[in-house]
Amino acid sequence: MAQQVRELGRKAFVARLDTTELPDCGDVVDDLAQSLGGLDVFVNNAGAGDGLKFLELGYSDWCRTLNTDRTGL
């Protein structure tokens, strides 16, 4: 998607961050804002998964996935 935005003559940056490492998140967002000259839109698309089928997930994996998907932590 970022490449499509660039092809339209606009700036687009993509960054990955691990929201379970919360102190690092602010630095990533700050770097993006600086690179772009500010932020108009920020999409936090948090999600987790390990490729297991739903019925094969253990309780701790299920909790980790839900926590990440709901809160980013």
C-alpha positions in Angstrom: 0.0 0.0 0.0 2.8 2.5 0.8 4.2 2.0 -2.7 0.9 2.8 -4.2 0.8 6.0 -2.2 4.3 6.9 -3.3 3.3 6.3 -6.9 0.7 9.0 -6.5 3.4 11.4 -5.5 2.7 11.3 -1.8 4.9 10.4 1.2 4.4 7.1 2.8 6.4 5.4 5.6 5.9 2.0 7.1 7.2 1.1 10.5 6.9 -2.0 12.7 6.8 -1.9 16.4 6.1 -4.4 19.1 3.4 -3.0 21.4 4.4 -5.3 24.1 7.6 -3.2 24.4 5.6 -0.1 25.1 8.5 2.3 25.9 9.8 1.8 22.3 6.4 2.7 20.7 6.8 6.5 21.3 10.1 6.6 19.6 8.7 4.9 16.5 5.8 7.3 16.3 8.1 10.3 16.9 10.4 9.1 14.1 7.5 8.7 11.7 6.2 12.2 12.5 9.6 13.7 12.0 10.1 11.9 8.6 6.7 13.0 7.4 6.8 16.5 8.8 3.8 15.7 11.1 1.1 13.1 11.2 -2.4 13.5 9.7 -3.3 9.8 10.0 -1.9 7.0 12.1 -3.1 3.5 11.8 -2.2 1.1 14.6 -2.9 -2.3 13.1 -2.0 -4.6 16.1 -2.4 -8.2 15.8 -0.9 -11.5 16.8 -1.0 -15.0 15.6 1.3 -18.0 15.4 -0.4 -19.8 12.5 -2.1 -22.4 14.7 -5.6 -23.4 14.1 -8.1 -21.9 16.5 -8.9 -25.2 18.2 -5.2 -26.0 18.7 -4.4 -22.8 20.7 -3.5 -23.3 24.3 -4.9 -21.0 26.9 -1.8 -18.8 27.2 -1.6 -18.4 23.4 -5.2 -17.5 23.3 -4.8 -14.9 26.0 -1.7 -13.4 24.3 -3.5 -13.2 21.0 -6.6 -11.5 22.6 -4.5 -9.1 24.6 -2.5 -8.0 21.5 -5.5 -7.7 19.3 -7.6 -5.8 21.8 -5.1 -3.6 23.6 -1.9 -3.8 21.5 -0.1 -5.2 24.6 
